């Protein structure tokens, strides 16, 4: 047993990148090589409505940047960094129809689209409703639509104050498109004579992270980082893993085999403070000892679990 643990600890740090999780897009818009008010390499913007130009279209902007034709209080916002992909309501007059496309990629089973978005009015601002369409496309053109994944709406339901919007994470499974070469499109389609304020998108991930992800337990905030023992343990084939996050930041929870190879990434991304729970499914793995590790900033903890079939 000591040899197994020693081997795991050594390979945990020296296993080559070949065992890393599949990552197609991991874009926080901070990458050098493209300027302010522009697109990342391989991405494309298209204005279908007649209004456009700098300050009135999809672009990567520094947080705090103003727009053309809007209030001084409407400025670009980033999620967890300096820049984000943004568009203002002044993109349309009166109807905004503006698209932005990722580069094309080939989908594999298990791939997901995960991103953070702030739209609609936040606290302290005049309440306006925003919507955002998310599409899969055959290629980078508004006429080459494949399937609409969804229309996302800012807070506007009965009993929910409109001016309460915050950054939210959205997740879509792409497994239905396995084997196809596609791109993702974000479409800002708003009658801005009535509603619309802005849309800010950040931390876009496409790859094989789970589209189900983690579940927050309650609204309390823990005092320290913690990784709980999975339950049940031993397990067959599923088990629950709980972890505590005392402050906002990037959190990763991964599962390794006894060779130190990553067999599953249960969570990887910016996480608000709270108590969380996630499920691990070992139905495709063989019986044996596995390790799961939580990492956040200067915190790291690893625990052992046993899969018995």
Long-range contacts (C-beta under 8 A, 24 or more apart in sequence): 4-258, 4-289, 7-258, 7-259, 7-260, 8-256, 8-258, 8-259, 8-260, 8-291, 9-260, 10-260, 11-259, 11-260, 11-261, 12-256, 12-260, 12-293, 14-260, 15-259, 15-260, 15-261, 19-261, 19-262, 20-262, 21-207, 21-208, 21-209, 21-262, 21-265, 21-268, 22-108, 22-110, 22-111, 22-207, 22-208, 23-205, 23-206, 23-207, 24-105, 24-111, 24-206, 24-207, 25-102, 25-103, 25-105, 25-204, 25-205, 25-206, 25-207, 26-204, 26-205, 26-207, 27-203, 27-204, 27-205, 28-80, 28-81, 28-83, 28-202, 28-203, 28-204, 29-60, 29-78, 29-81, 29-83, 29-84, 29-85, 29-202, 30-81, 30-82, 30-83, 34-60, 36-60, 36-61, 36-62, 36-65, 36-83, 37-61, 37-65, 39-100, 41-103, 42-102, 42-103, 43-100, 43-101, 43-102, 43-103, 44-100, 44-101, 44-140, 45-98, 45-99, 45-100, 45-101, 46-98, 46-99, 46-100, 46-101, 46-140, 46-141, 46-142, 47-91, 47-97, 47-98, 47-99, 48-97, 48-98, 48-99, 48-142, 49-91, 49-92, 49-93, 49-95, 49-96, 49-97, 49-98, 50-93, 51-90, 51-91, 51-92, 51-93, 51-96, 52-91, 52-98, 55-88, 55-90, 56-88, 56-90, 56-91, 57-87, 57-91, 57-98, 58-85, 58-86, 58-87, 58-91, 58-98, 58-99, 58-100, 58-186, 58-188, 59-85, 59-86, 59-87, 60-84, 60-85, 60-86, 61-86, 67-198, 70-198, 73-125, 74-197, 74-198, 76-198, 76-200, 77-118, 77-200, 78-200, 78-202, 79-116, 79-118, 79-167, 79-200, 79-202, 79-203, 79-270, 80-116, 80-202, 80-203, 80-250, 80-270, 81-202, 81-203, 83-202, 84-200, 84-201, 84-202, 85-186, 85-200, 85-201, 85-202, 85-204, 86-198, 86-199, 86-200, 86-201, 87-188, 87-198, 87-199, 88-197, 88-198, 89-128, 89-190, 89-192, 89-196, 89-197, 89-198, 90-192, 91-188, 91-192, 92-188, 92-190, 92-191, 92-192, 92-196, 93-192, 93-193, 94-191, 94-192, 94-193, 95-189, 95-190, 95-191, 95-192, 95-193, 96-188, 96-189, 96-190, 96-192, 96-196, 97-187, 97-188, 97-189, 98-187, 98-188, 98-189, 99-142, 99-185, 99-186, 99-187, 99-188, 100-185, 100-186, 101-137, 101-140, 101-141, 101-183, 101-184, 101-185, 102-183, 102-184, 102-185, 102-204, 102-206, 103-140, 103-183, 104-139, 104-140, 104-181, 104-182, 104-183, 105-181, 105-182, 105-183, 105-206, 106-179, 106-180, 106-181, 107-174, 107-175, 107-177, 107-178, 107-179, 107-180, 107-181, 107-182, 108-178, 108-208, 109-175, 109-178, 110-175, 110-208, 111-173, 111-174, 111-175, 111-178, 111-206, 111-207, 111-208, 112-171, 112-172, 112-173, 112-174, 112-205, 112-206, 112-207, 112-208, 112-209, 112-210, 112-211, 113-149, 113-171, 113-172, 113-174, 113-184, 113-204, 113-205, 113-206, 113-211, 114-169, 114-170, 114-171, 114-172, 114-204, 114-205, 114-206, 114-209, 114-211, 114-213, 114-269, 115-169, 115-170, 115-201, 115-202, 115-203, 115-204, 115-205, 116-167, 116-168, 116-169, 116-170, 116-201, 116-202, 116-203, 116-270, 117-152, 117-167, 117-168, 117-170, 117-199, 117-200, 117-201, 117-202, 118-165, 118-166, 118-167, 118-168, 118-199, 118-200, 119-152, 119-154, 119-165, 119-197, 119-198, 119-199, 119-200, 120-153, 120-154, 120-155, 120-156, 120-162, 120-165, 120-197, 121-154, 121-162, 121-163, 121-165, 121-197, 122-163, 122-164, 122-165, 122-166, 123-163, 123-164, 124-163, 125-163, 125-197, 126-163, 127-161, 127-162, 127-163, 128-162, 128-195, 128-196, 128-197, 129-153, 129-154, 129-156, 129-162, 129-195, 129-196, 130-154, 130-190, 130-195, 130-196, 130-197, 130-198, 130-199, 131-189, 131-190, 132-186, 132-187, 132-188, 132-199, 133-185, 133-186, 133-187, 133-188, 133-189, 134-170, 134-172, 134-184, 134-185, 134-186, 134-187, 135-184, 135-185, 135-186, 135-187, 136-174, 136-177, 136-182, 136-183, 136-184, 136-185, 137-182, 137-183, 137-184, 137-185, 138-182, 139-183, 140-183, 140-185, 142-185, 142-187, 145-185, 146-177, 146-180, 146-182, 147-177, 167-202, 169-213, 169-269, 171-211, 171-212, 171-213, 172-211, 173-211, 174-206, 174-211, 203-269, 203-270, 205-269, 208-265, 209-265, 209-267, 209-268, 209-269, 210-265, 210-266, 210-267, 212-279, 213-267, 213-278, 214-253, 214-266, 214-267, 214-271, 214-276, 214-277, 214-278, 215-276, 215-277, 215-278, 216-272, 216-274, 216-275, 216-276, 217-242, 217-274, 217-275, 217-276, 217-277, 218-274, 218-275, 219-274, 220-274, 220-275, 221-246, 221-273, 221-274, 222-246, 222-273, 222-274, 222-275, 225-294, 225-296, 225-299, 225-301, 226-301, 227-253, 227-292, 227-293, 227-294, 227-301, 227-302, 227-303, 229-303, 229-305, 230-280, 230-292, 230-303, 230-305, 233-305, 233-306, 234-305, 234-306, 234-307, 234-308, 235-282, 235-305, 235-306, 235-307, 235-308, 236-282, 236-307, 236-308, 236-309, 237-281, 237-282, 237-283, 237-285, 237-307, 237-309, 238-279, 238-280, 238-281, 238-282, 238-283, 239-279, 239-280, 239-282, 239-305, 240-277, 240-278, 240-279, 240-280, 241-266, 241-277, 241-278, 241-279, 241-280, 241-292, 242-275, 242-276, 242-277, 243-276, 243-278, 243-294, 244-274, 244-275, 244-276, 245-271, 245-272, 245-273, 245-274, 245-275, 245-276, 245-296, 246-273, 247-273, 248-272, 248-273, 249-296, 249-297, 250-296, 250-297, 251-294, 251-295, 251-296, 252-293, 252-294, 252-295, 252-296, 253-278, 253-292, 253-293, 253-294, 253-295, 254-292, 254-293, 254-295, 255-280, 255-290, 255-291, 255-292, 256-290, 256-291, 256-292, 256-293, 257-285, 257-288, 257-290, 257-291, 258-288, 258-289, 258-290, 258-291, 263-290, 266-292, 271-296, 282-307
